[in-house]
Amino acid sequence: MLPPGTPSAEIVPALSPREDEIVVTKTTDSALTGTPLRLWFHNMGIDTVVVTGVLTDQCVSGTVRSLADESFNVWLIEDACMASTQRIQDNELEILNNIYCHVINTEELLDALK
């Protein structure tokens, strides 16, 4: 975990949220645990969530599993996340795919959104 207020915890400028975007401060492996994100999604009528991030076998996996446990449809974008090694990445994607989420790549996501 990165201590709040430290340079390593700052949002990368190119990924900074827009004025109208919601920002969630994540304090555990899952973005849902300890945050109101699950309630916000339900209240906004969101039933499908696209997940990206690092590390696949840790925080990404925790978030995917929490979302699936809450009955969300989850799409995990395999080329928009990474583990510390390719072997760990491949193993975790295999574990998560079709049980907790649907693993696709960015091109497949963009095609699905058309």
N, C-alpha and C positions, 0 to 999 in steps of 0.2 A: 504494500500500500504506500502511496505517496502522500507525505504530510501536506495538508492544505496550506497554501500560501508560499510554498517553495517553488523554485523555478521548474523542477521536474513535474510538478502537479499542474502547471499551467496548460491551458488548452492551446494546441498548435494554431497559430493565427489563421492558416488556410482552412481550418475546420471550426472556426469560431461560430457560435450560434448567431442566427439573425435575431433582430429585436423581438420578434413574435414567437420565437422557438422556446420550448420548455427545456430547462436544464435540470438534470437530476444529479445529485451528489451521491455517488455509489460508495458504500463503506464496507461491502462484503463481496464475495465472489460473484454473487448474483445481483443484477441491477434491480431485481424486484424485492429482495430481502431488505427490510428496513427502509424502504422508500414507498411513496404513494403511487408509483408507476402503474402497478396492476390495476388499481382503482381508476386512475386516469384513463387507461386504455379501455376498461369496461364502460366507464361513463361516456367516453367519446365514441363508443360503438366499434372500436377496433377489435378485430378478431384474428388478424394475421400480422405477424411481426417479422421484419427482416433483421437478421443479426449479423454483425461484423465485429471485428476487434482482435485484441490480443489478451492473453494467450489462449489458444483454442482449448487446450486441455484443462484450463483453470477457469478464468472469469467468463469466457465465452460459453464453455460447457455448463457452468453454473447457471448462467442466465437462460440458456436454451432449455435446460431441464426444468427450471422454475416456470418458464413460460408454458412449457408443455404440461406441467402439473396443474396449471391454472386453465387448461383447455384452449390455449391459443394455438393457432396454426403457425408454425415457425419455419421460416426459410433461412438457412445458414449459408452464407456466401463463401464458398471454399477458397476463392482467390482474394478474399477481402478479410482474411484472418490468418494467423500463423502461430504455431507452437515453437518451442525452442529448437526442435529438430524436425526434419521432414518425416521421419519415422513416427514420432509422437503425433504430428499433424495427421498423417494418414490413418493411424490407429484410432484417434479420437473421432475423426470424421466418419469412419466406418461404424464406430460404436453409436454415434448420435443419429446417423442417417436412418430414416424410416421408423425409428423407435420414438425419438424425441422431436425430430425435425425432418425437413426435406433439404438435403444438401444439393445446392446448385452453384453454378459460377455466375459471374457478373453478366456475361452475355445472355445466359438463360434467363436471368432476372429481367434484364432490359427487354427481351423478347416477350416475356410474360406480361410486362407492364404496358405493352403496346395495345 
